Amino acid sequence: MSTLLFTPEYWEMNKEGKILYHNTWITDIEITRVNAYTIARGGRARWHIENETFNTLKNQGYQFEHNFGHGYKHLSTVFAMLMMLAFLIDESEQLCCGLFQGALKKLKSKKSYLWRRIRGFFEFHVVVTWKALYLAIMQGSEPYAAIIDTS
């Protein structure tokens, strides 16, 4: 039994007829007048999610555009997977962790400030917990007592 594939197109134009957005995709879902708009919105939302993810990986300090192919066999794949794992953790924290959100709000930028501050704390201090680290970032000028391991 063969599957019938559809190649729908979606166009958005302004009142003057200028094309604002155009996309095509392949699906095995039959496109009708009833479901066309919903399918087009779903496809566009998926594209937006993918585009934002890769934009973040390339431009927010993850160095995704760097060629990690200087290792043996599968090293570049391992680096890419570790980067994606770090991204997943960071996105989860940004969505669910009030302390991470507070630290990000204090510093206003992940790439320029938050990642740099976190690296600095790990370089110069023994960080006992993530909670202590984020509280230290939010406290600003007197963070060191919260993160230095005195044992």
C-alpha positions in Angstrom: 0.0 0.0 0.0 1.5 3.3 -1.0 1.2 6.5 1.0 -0.1 9.6 -0.7 2.2 12.5 0.0 1.1 16.1 -0.1 3.3 19.1 -0.7 1.4 22.1 0.6 2.5 25.7 0.4 1.8 28.5 2.8 2.0 32.2 1.8 1.6 35.3 3.9 1.3 38.6 2.1 0.6 42.1 3.1 -2.1 44.3 1.6 0.2 45.5 -1.2 0.9 41.9 -2.2 4.4 41.8 -0.9 5.4 38.2 0.3 6.1 38.3 4.0 6.5 34.5 4.5 6.5 31.4 2.2 7.0 27.8 3.1 6.4 24.4 1.7 6.6 21.0 3.4 5.8 17.3 2.7 3.2 15.5 4.7 1.0 12.4 4.5 -1.9 14.3 6.2 -4.5 15.2 3.7 -4.8 19.0 3.5 -8.3 20.4 3.4 -9.8 23.8 3.8 -10.7 22.9 7.4 -7.2 21.8 8.5 -4.9 23.8 6.3 -4.4 26.8 8.5 -3.8 24.6 11.6 -1.2 22.5 9.8 0.5 25.6 8.4 0.7 27.2 11.9 2.1 23.9 13.3 4.8 23.7 10.7 5.7 27.4 11.2 5.9 26.9 15.0 8.2 23.9 14.5 10.4 25.9 12.2 10.5 28.8 14.7 11.5 26.4 17.6 14.3 24.9 15.5 15.5 28.3 14.3 15.6 29.8 17.8 17.4 26.7 19.2 20.2 26.8 16.6 20.4 30.6 16.9 20.9 30.2 20.7 23.4 27.4 20.2 25.4 29.6 17.8 25.1 33.0 19.4 24.6 32.6 23.1 28.0 31.1 24.2 27.6 27.5 23.3 30.1 27.7 20.4 28.0 25.4 18.2 29.5 26.8 15.0 33.0 25.8 16.1 34.3 22.7 14.2 35.1 20.1 16.8 36.4 17.7 14.2 39.9 17.8 15.4 39.6 14.6 17.5 39.6 11.0 16.7 36.6 9.1 15.2 33.5 10.3 17.2 34.9 13.1 19.3 33.1 15.8 17.4 29.8 14.0 17.9 30.4 13.6 21.6 31.2 17.4 21.9 28.0 18.2 20.0 25.9 15.9 22.3 27.5 17.4 25.4 26.7 20.8 24.1 23.1 19.8 23.5 22.9 18.3 27.0 24.2 21.6 28.5 21.6 23.5 26.4 18.8 21.2 27.7 19.9 21.8 31.3 20.2 25.5 30.8 16.8 25.8 29.1 15.2 23.7 31.8 16.7 25.9 34.5 15.6 29.1 32.7 12.1 27.7 32.5 11.8 26.1 36.0 14.4 27.4 38.4 13.6 30.6 40.2 17.2 31.1 41.3 18.5 30.8 37.8 15.9 33.2 36.6 16.9 35.6 39.4 20.6 35.4 38.5 19.7 36.0 34.8 17.5 38.9 35.7 20.3 40.5 37.7 22.9 40.1 34.9 20.5 40.6 32.0 22.4 38.5 29.5 23.5 34.8 29.4 26.3 35.1 26.9 27.9 38.4 28.0 27.5 38.2 31.8 25.9 35.0 33.3 28.2 32.4 31.7 31.2 34.6 32.4 30.2 35.1 36.0 29.6 31.4 36.6 32.9 30.4 35.0 34.6 33.0 37.2 33.1 31.6 40.4 34.1 28.1 39.4 37.7 29.2 38.6 38.3 31.1 41.8 36.0 29.5 44.4 34.8 26.1 45.6 31.1 26.2 44.8 29.2 24.1 47.3 25.8 24.1 45.6 24.0 25.6 42.6 21.7 27.4 45.0 24.7 29.1 46.7 26.1 30.0 43.3 22.9 31.6 42.0 22.3 33.4 45.4 25.9 34.7 45.2 25.3 36.1 41.7 22.1 37.8 42.8 23.7 39.3 45.9 26.3 41.0 43.8 29.0 42.6 45.9 29.1 40.2 48.9 28.7 36.8 47.4 31.8 35.0 48.5 30.6 33.7 51.9 27.8 31.9 50.2 29.9 29.8 48.0 33.3 29.3 49.6 33.7 25.9 51.1 35.3 26.4 54.5 35.6 22.7 55.5 
